[in-house]
Amino acid sequence: MSVARQVVVEADGGSRGNPGPAGYGAVVIDPATGEPLAEAAEYIGVATNNVAEYRGLIAGLEAAKALFPDAGDALRVHVRMDSKLVVEQMSGRWKIKHPDMKPLAARAAAILPPSSVTYEWIPRAQNKHADRLANEAMDAGRDGRQWEASASTAALDAPSARTPIASPPVQGPPGDQAAGAAKARAALAAARGAATPEGLFPLPEAAVPEPAAPETAAAPETAAAPEAAGSGPEAAGAPQTGWGAAPDLGAPATLVLLRHGETALTPEKRFSGSGGTDPELSATGRGQAERAAEHIAALGAVQDIVSSPLRRCRETAAAVAARLGLDVRIDEGLRETDFGAWEGLTFTEVRERYGDDLTAWLASPDTAPTGGGESFAEVTERVAAARDRIVARYAGRTVLLVTHVTPIKTLVRLALGAPPESLFRMELSAASISTVAHYGDGNASVRLLNDTSHLR
């Protein structure tokens, strides 16, 4: 009989352009010691982030199988990735609709028996080893060569692989309501004396993935869609017994979401994203920014400021920073949607020129605007990644995010666990303020939406 073997696979992929020059990285880790057993990385040419992430998963599973070729069904692999898309699709909770993803998912699923592999979402900060390998591969491709294991420093640059993980693995990024509730129940179970698996990487019992939901009920292919499975009372074992028994989670990371002030395009309700002219604030917008800055200064809570790179947000953020005496940090993930050929047009003009495309865009978060813009699914993945970075960096602090309509609505809808179509059902005025708090167990609380009292 084969000797039981357990390993952890961490995998990642990236694309500098999405699509653009892409690469992947994967590492197989001994769960008892945290030591890397094998590494894999490759530059794969021009591809999307999702394709690169799937290629990383495939490489990691193949490396694990190659390490123990005689283990057979006794091999247990626990995959940890910061791609919500890959984790949810490979776990069987999300439908795989994109034609580029289907063959990659099938290839990954065929490497080992489904009952031998489990999946866990982790924040990007906990996936540094694989991320570093992917970046080494992309750097090699940029220089016209392939990645070489002998030249890699990923194991040295990513000591987090050896950091103990105290809580049982529960899938879902911070802020996804179902995942947060599951984590809270898991914490309660642990507090009541539930056993914790030994080793640096607690491994869940292998299980056959649940069947996917019907096509009509499938979640969108985005790395930040709300988790469909595991949200019931029995999802994490012990049921919730009331707030009184909840563990002390400490102060949340509180995100104060400020939409930029008006530009010349705002009153005309023209599409103004990250693919257009990058307009400055109008005189009205500058006045709005000053009033927002005065209001935020009076509240006295904001400790840090992060802004979209676009000019209208940087100007709005600068007004607040001047009042508070703070620096402004730029995060590319907070930029507005790229509206492609619709940039600068009104809704009516888009309907007249690109009627079929507009209808398709309104009907599906996976549809991009005409001319190579971003779909809401792509924006959600980008914004969720920015959220995770910011929540990790500013845990327990209050941070002002100066950004745009779509990123703010996306952050709110993810915190609520609302469907993608909820984006069309929120009003968000120029220079308005919304607030979302993110707790250590992954839960989120929407505290304010579209407050414009400071502008009156």
C-alpha positions as CSV (number, residue, x, y, z in Angstrom):
1,M,0.0,0.0,0.0
2,S,1.3,3.5,-0.9
3,V,2.5,5.7,2.0
4,A,0.3,8.8,2.4
5,R,2.0,12.0,1.3
6,Q,0.9,15.5,1.9
7,V,2.2,18.6,0.2
8,V,1.2,22.3,-0.3
9,V,1.3,23.9,-3.7
10,E,1.5,27.6,-4.0
11,A,1.0,29.0,-7.5
12,D,0.7,32.4,-9.2
13,G,0.8,34.0,-12.6
14,G,1.0,37.5,-13.9
15,S,0.7,39.5,-17.1
16,R,2.2,42.9,-17.6
17,G,-0.6,44.4,-19.7
18,N,-3.4,41.8,-19.3
19,P,-2.9,40.6,-22.0
20,G,0.8,41.2,-22.2
21,P,4.1,39.5,-21.4
22,A,3.2,36.8,-19.0
23,G,4.7,34.2,-16.7
24,Y,3.9,31.9,-13.9
25,G,5.5,30.5,-10.8
26,A,4.8,27.5,-8.5
27,V,6.4,26.0,-5.4
28,V,5.8,22.7,-3.7
29,I,6.2,22.9,0.1
30,D,6.5,20.4,2.9
31,P,3.5,21.3,5.2
32,A,5.3,20.2,8.3
33,T,8.5,22.3,7.9
34,G,7.5,24.9,5.4
35,E,10.6,24.0,3.3
36,P,10.3,24.3,-0.5
37,L,10.6,20.9,-2.2
38,A,10.4,22.0,-5.8
39,E,10.0,25.2,-7.8
40,A,8.7,25.9,-11.3
41,A,8.5,29.0,-13.4
42,E,8.2,29.9,-17.1
43,Y,7.8,32.9,-19.4
44,I,4.8,32.1,-21.6
45,G,4.7,35.0,-24.0
46,V,1.7,37.2,-24.4
47,A,-1.2,36.0,-22.3
48,T,-3.8,37.2,-19.7
49,N,-3.4,37.1,-15.9
50,N,-6.0,34.3,-15.7
51,V,-4.2,32.1,-18.3
52,A,-0.9,32.6,-16.5
53,E,-2.5,31.7,-13.1
54,Y,-3.9,28.5,-14.5
55,R,-0.5,27.7,-16.1
56,G,1.0,28.2,-12.6
57,L,-1.5,25.8,-11.1
58,I,-0.8,23.2,-13.7
59,A,3.0,23.4,-13.2
60,G,2.6,23.1,-9.4
61,L,0.4,20.0,-9.6
62,E,2.7,18.4,-12.1
63,A,5.7,19.2,-9.9
64,A,3.9,17.6,-6.8
65,K,3.1,14.5,-8.8
66,A,6.6,14.2,-10.1
67,L,8.0,14.3,-6.5
68,F,6.0,11.3,-5.5
69,P,5.4,9.3,-8.6
70,D,4.6,6.1,-6.7
71,A,2.2,7.7,-4.2
72,G,-0.9,7.2,-6.4
73,D,-4.2,8.0,-4.6
74,A,-2.3,8.4,-1.4
75,L,-0.9,11.8,-2.5
76,R,-2.8,14.8,-1.0
77,V,-2.2,18.2,-2.4
78,H,-3.5,21.4,-0.8
79,V,-3.3,24.3,-3.3
80,R,-3.0,27.8,-2.0
81,M,-3.5,30.7,-4.5
82,D,-4.4,34.4,-4.5
83,S,-6.6,33.9,-7.6
84,K,-10.2,33.8,-6.4
85,L,-11.2,32.8,-10.0
86,V,-9.0,29.7,-10.2
87,V,-9.8,28.6,-6.7
88,E,-13.5,28.9,-7.1
89,Q,-13.6,27.3,-10.6
90,M,-11.4,24.4,-9.6
91,S,-13.4,23.8,-6.4
92,G,-16.5,23.5,-8.6
93,R,-18.4,26.4,-7.2
94,W,-18.1,28.7,-10.3
95,K,-18.9,27.8,-13.9
96,I,-16.0,28.0,-16.3
97,K,-17.4,30.0,-19.3
98,H,-14.4,31.6,-20.9
99,P,-13.2,29.4,-23.8
100,D,-9.5,30.0,-22.9
101,M,-10.0,28.8,-19.4
102,K,-11.9,25.5,-20.1
103,P,-9.0,23.5,-21.6
104,L,-6.6,24.8,-18.9
105,A,-9.0,23.8,-16.1
106,A,-9.5,20.4,-17.7
107,R,-5.8,19.9,-17.9
108,A,-5.3,20.8,-14.3
109,A,-8.1,18.5,-13.1
110,A,-6.6,15.5,-15.0
111,I,-3.2,15.6,-13.3
112,L,-4.4,14.1,-10.0
113,P,-7.7,12.5,-8.8
114,P,-10.2,15.2,-7.8
115,S,-10.4,13.8,-4.3
116,S,-6.6,14.3,-3.8
117,V,-6.6,18.1,-4.3
118,T,-8.1,20.8,-2.1
119,Y,-8.0,24.5,-2.8
120,E,-7.7,27.6,-0.5
121,W,-7.7,31.3,-1.4
122,I,-5.0,33.3,0.3
123,P,-4.1,37.0,0.2
124,R,-1.4,38.0,-2.2
125,A,0.9,38.9,0.7
126,Q,0.9,35.2,1.7
127,N,1.8,34.1,-1.8
128,K,5.1,35.9,-2.1
129,H,7.2,32.8,-3.1
130,A,5.1,31.9,-6.2
131,D,4.6,35.6,-7.0
132,R,8.3,36.2,-7.0
133,L,8.9,33.1,-9.2
134,A,6.3,34.5,-11.7
135,N,8.0,37.9,-11.8
136,E,11.4,36.3,-12.3
137,A,10.0,34.4,-15.2
138,M,8.5,37.6,-16.7
139,D,11.8,39.4,-16.1
140,A,13.6,36.6,-17.9
141,G,11.2,36.9,-20.9
142,R,11.8,40.6,-21.0
143,D,15.5,39.9,-21.4
144,G,15.0,37.3,-24.1
145,R,15.7,34.2,-22.0
146,Q,13.9,31.6,-20.0
147,W,13.8,31.3,-16.2
148,E,16.5,29.2,-14.6
149,A,16.1,27.6,-11.2
150,S,19.8,28.0,-10.4
151,A,19.5,31.8,-10.6
152,S,16.3,32.1,-8.6
153,T,16.2,34.0,-5.3
154,A,12.5,33.5,-4.7
155,A,13.0,31.2,-1.7
156,L,15.1,33.9,0.0
157,D,12.9,36.8,-0.9
158,A,9.7,35.1,0.3
159,P,10.2,33.8,3.9
160,S,6.4,33.9,4.4
161,A,6.3,30.3,3.2
162,R,7.6,29.3,6.5
163,T,5.2,31.4,8.6
164,P,2.7,29.3,10.7
165,I,-0.9,29.7,9.7
166,A,-3.1,29.7,12.8
167,S,-6.6,29.6,11.5
168,P,-8.2,26.8,9.5
169,P,-8.3,27.5,5.8
170,V,-11.5,29.1,4.6
171,Q,-11.8,30.3,1.1
172,G,-12.7,33.9,0.0
173,P,-10.9,37.2,0.1
174,P,-11.4,39.7,2.9
175,G,-14.6,41.5,2.5
176,D,-16.6,38.7,0.9
177,Q,-19.5,38.2,3.2
178,A,-19.9,34.4,3.0
179,A,-16.2,33.8,3.5
180,G,-16.1,36.2,6.5
181,A,-19.0,34.4,8.2
182,A,-17.3,31.1,7.6
183,K,-14.1,32.4,9.2
184,A,-16.0,33.7,12.2
185,R,-17.6,30.3,12.8
186,A,-14.2,28.6,12.4
187,A,-12.7,30.9,15.0
188,L,-15.6,30.1,17.4
189,A,-15.1,26.4,16.8
190,A,-11.4,26.7,17.6
191,A,-12.3,28.7,20.8
192,R,-14.5,25.8,21.9
193,G,-11.6,23.4,21.7
194,A,-11.8,22.2,18.1
195,A,-8.6,20.3,17.1
196,T,-6.1,22.2,14.9
197,P,-4.1,20.1,12.4
198,E,-0.4,19.9,13.2
199,G,2.3,21.4,11.1
200,L,2.9,24.9,9.6
201,F,0.2,24.4,6.9
202,P,-3.0,22.9,8.3
203,L,-4.4,20.7,5.6
204,P,-8.2,20.1,5.3
205,E,-9.6,16.7,4.6
206,A,-9.6,16.0,0.9
207,A,-13.1,16.1,-0.6
208,V,-14.7,15.8,-4.0
209,P,-15.6,19.3,-5.2
210,E,-19.3,20.2,-5.1
211,P,-21.1,20.1,-8.5
212,A,-21.2,23.5,-10.3
213,A,-24.4,25.4,-10.2
214,P,-26.5,25.5,-13.4
215,E,-25.4,27.9,-16.1
216,T,-28.3,30.2,-15.4
217,A,-27.2,30.6,-11.8
218,A,-23.4,30.6,-12.3
219,A,-21.3,33.3,-10.7
220,P,-19.4,35.6,-13.0
221,E,-15.8,34.8,-13.9
222,T,-14.1,37.3,-11.7
223,A,-11.7,37.0,-8.9
224,A,-13.9,39.0,-6.5
225,A,-17.4,37.7,-7.0
226,P,-19.2,36.7,-3.8
227,E,-18.8,33.1,-2.8
228,A,-21.8,31.0,-3.6
229,A,-21.0,28.0,-1.4
230,G,-20.3,27.7,2.3
231,S,-22.6,30.5,3.4
232,G,-25.2,28.5,5.3
233,P,-25.1,27.8,9.1
234,E,-23.3,24.5,8.7
235,A,-20.7,25.8,6.3
236,A,-17.8,25.7,8.7
237,G,-18.8,23.1,11.3
238,A,-20.1,24.7,14.5
239,P,-23.0,27.1,14.1
240,Q,-22.8,30.7,15.2
241,T,-24.2,31.1,18.8
242,G,-24.4,34.9,18.9
243,W,-22.3,38.0,18.9
244,G,-21.5,37.7,22.5
245,A,-19.3,34.6,21.9
246,A,-17.4,36.2,19.0
247,P,-13.6,36.6,19.3
248,D,-12.1,40.0,19.8
249,L,-11.1,41.0,16.2
250,G,-9.6,44.3,17.1
251,A,-10.1,47.5,15.1
252,P,-11.0,47.1,11.5
253,A,-9.3,48.6,8.5
254,T,-11.8,51.4,7.7
255,L,-11.9,52.5,4.1
256,V,-13.3,56.0,3.6
257,L,-14.2,56.1,-0.1
258,L,-14.2,59.6,-1.6
259,R,-15.2,60.0,-5.2
260,H,-13.3,62.8,-7.0
261,G,-14.8,66.2,-7.7
262,E,-16.5,67.2,-10.9
263,T,-14.6,67.6,-14.2
264,A,-16.0,69.2,-17.4
265,L,-17.4,65.8,-18.4
266,T,-19.3,65.1,-15.2
267,P,-22.3,67.3,-15.6
268,E,-22.8,66.1,-19.1
269,K,-22.7,62.5,-17.8
270,R,-20.1,61.4,-20.3
271,F,-18.2,58.2,-20.0
272,S,-14.9,59.2,-18.4
273,G,-12.6,56.3,-17.5
274,S,-8.9,55.4,-17.6
275,G,-8.7,55.2,-21.4
276,G,-9.7,58.8,-22.2
277,T,-8.2,62.3,-21.8
278,D,-7.6,62.2,-18.0
279,P,-9.4,65.5,-17.4
280,E,-8.6,67.9,-14.5
281,L,-11.1,69.1,-11.9
282,S,-13.3,71.9,-13.0
283,A,-13.8,75.0,-10.9
284,T,-16.8,73.3,-9.4
285,G,-14.8,70.2,-8.8
286,R,-12.0,72.1,-7.0
287,G,-14.6,73.6,-4.7
288,Q,-16.1,70.2,-4.0
289,A,-12.6,68.9,-3.2
290,E,-12.0,71.7,-0.7
291,R,-15.3,71.1,1.0
292,A,-14.7,67.4,1.2
293,A,-11.2,68.1,2.6
294,E,-12.7,70.4,5.3
295,H,-15.3,67.8,6.3
296,I,-12.8,65.0,6.5
297,A,-10.4,67.1,8.5
298,A,-13.2,67.9,10.9
299,L,-13.9,64.2,11.4
300,G,-10.3,63.7,12.6
301,A,-10.2,60.0,11.8
302,V,-8.3,59.6,8.5
303,Q,-4.7,58.5,9.1
304,D,-3.6,57.6,5.5
305,I,-4.5,58.6,2.0
306,V,-4.4,56.4,-1.1
307,S,-5.5,57.6,-4.6
308,S,-6.2,56.5,-8.1
309,P,-3.4,57.6,-10.5
310,L,-5.8,59.6,-12.6
311,R,-5.5,63.4,-12.4
312,R,-9.0,64.2,-11.0
313,C,-8.4,61.9,-8.1
314,R,-4.8,63.1,-7.4
315,E,-6.1,66.7,-7.4
316,T,-8.9,65.8,-5.0
317,A,-6.5,63.8,-2.8
318,A,-4.1,66.7,-2.7
319,A,-6.7,69.0,-1.3
320,V,-7.4,66.6,1.6
321,A,-3.7,65.9,2.1
322,A,-2.9,69.6,2.4
323,R,-5.5,69.8,5.2
324,L,-4.3,66.8,7.1
325,G,-0.6,67.1,6.5
326,L,-0.4,63.6,5.0
327,D,1.3,62.1,1.9
328,V,-0.7,60.5,-0.9
329,R,0.1,57.0,-2.0
330,I,-1.0,55.9,-5.5
331,D,-2.5,52.5,-6.2
332,E,-3.1,51.6,-9.9
333,G,-5.9,49.2,-8.9
334,L,-8.1,52.2,-7.9
335,R,-8.3,53.7,-11.4
336,E,-11.6,53.9,-13.2
337,T,-12.8,51.4,-15.9
338,D,-11.4,51.7,-19.4
339,F,-14.5,52.4,-21.4
340,G,-12.8,51.9,-24.8
341,A,-14.4,53.6,-27.7
342,W,-17.1,55.0,-25.4
343,E,-14.7,57.4,-23.7
344,G,-16.1,61.0,-23.8
345,L,-19.5,59.9,-25.2
346,T,-22.9,60.2,-23.4
347,F,-25.0,57.2,-22.8
348,T,-27.4,58.3,-25.6
349,E,-24.5,58.7,-28.1
350,V,-23.2,55.2,-27.2
351,R,-26.7,53.8,-27.7
352,E,-26.9,55.4,-31.1
353,R,-23.4,54.3,-32.3
354,Y,-22.9,51.0,-30.5
355,G,-26.4,49.9,-29.6
356,D,-25.8,46.1,-29.6
357,D,-22.5,46.4,-27.7
358,L,-24.2,48.6,-25.1
359,T,-27.0,46.1,-24.6
360,A,-24.6,43.2,-24.2
361,W,-22.5,45.3,-21.7
362,L,-25.6,46.0,-19.6
363,A,-26.5,42.3,-19.6
364,S,-23.2,40.7,-18.6
365,P,-20.3,41.7,-16.3
366,D,-18.0,39.7,-18.6
367,T,-18.7,42.0,-21.7
368,A,-16.2,44.8,-22.4
369,P,-17.1,48.1,-24.0
370,T,-16.5,48.6,-27.7
371,G,-12.9,48.9,-28.8
372,G,-11.0,46.9,-26.1
373,G,-12.2,48.5,-22.9
374,E,-12.5,46.6,-19.5
375,S,-15.4,44.4,-18.5
376,F,-16.8,44.9,-15.0
377,A,-15.5,41.4,-14.2
378,E,-12.0,42.5,-15.0
379,V,-12.4,45.7,-13.0
380,T,-13.7,43.7,-10.1
381,E,-10.7,41.5,-10.1
382,R,-8.4,44.5,-10.1
383,V,-10.3,46.4,-7.5
384,A,-10.5,43.4,-5.2
385,A,-6.7,42.9,-5.4
386,A,-6.2,46.6,-4.5
387,R,-8.6,46.2,-1.6
388,D,-6.7,43.2,-0.3
389,R,-3.4,45.1,-0.5
390,I,-4.8,48.1,1.3
391,V,-6.7,46.1,4.0
392,A,-3.5,44.2,4.8
393,R,-1.3,47.3,4.8
394,Y,-3.6,49.5,6.9
395,A,-5.1,46.9,9.3
396,G,-6.6,48.7,12.3
397,R,-6.3,52.1,10.6
398,T,-8.6,54.5,8.8
399,V,-7.5,55.2,5.3
400,L,-9.0,57.6,2.7
401,L,-9.3,56.1,-0.8
402,V,-9.8,58.7,-3.5
403,T,-11.2,57.0,-6.5
404,H,-14.1,56.7,-9.0
405,V,-17.6,55.6,-9.5
406,T,-17.0,52.0,-10.5
407,P,-14.3,51.1,-7.9
408,I,-16.3,52.6,-5.1
409,K,-19.5,50.8,-6.2
410,T,-17.5,47.6,-6.6
411,L,-16.0,47.8,-3.1
412,V,-19.5,48.4,-1.6
413,R,-21.1,45.5,-3.5
414,L,-18.4,43.1,-2.5
415,A,-18.7,44.0,1.1
416,L,-22.5,43.4,0.8
417,G,-22.1,40.2,-1.2
418,A,-24.4,41.7,-3.8
419,P,-24.6,40.6,-7.4
420,P,-22.8,42.4,-10.3
421,E,-26.1,44.0,-11.5
422,S,-26.2,46.0,-8.2
423,L,-23.6,48.4,-9.7
424,F,-26.5,49.9,-11.8
425,R,-28.6,50.4,-8.7
426,M,-26.4,52.7,-6.7
427,E,-26.2,56.5,-6.9
428,L,-22.8,58.0,-6.4
429,S,-22.4,61.7,-6.7
430,A,-19.2,63.7,-7.3
431,A,-17.2,64.3,-4.1
432,S,-19.5,61.9,-2.2
433,I,-18.2,59.9,0.8
434,S,-18.9,56.2,1.5
435,T,-17.4,54.0,4.2
436,V,-16.7,50.3,4.5
437,A,-15.0,48.6,7.5
438,H,-13.0,45.3,7.0
439,Y,-12.5,43.1,10.0
440,G,-9.8,40.6,10.8
441,D,-12.1,37.6,10.2
442,G,-12.9,38.7,6.7
443,N,-16.3,40.2,7.4
444,A,-17.1,43.7,6.1
445,S,-19.6,46.4,7.2
446,V,-21.0,49.1,4.9
447,R,-21.4,52.1,7.2
448,L,-22.1,55.0,4.8
449,L,-23.0,55.4,1.1
450,N,-23.1,58.5,-1.1
451,D,-23.0,61.1,1.7
452,T,-23.0,64.6,0.2
453,S,-24.0,66.6,3.3
454,H,-20.7,68.4,3.2
455,L,-21.5,69.9,-0.2
456,R,-24.7,71.5,0.7
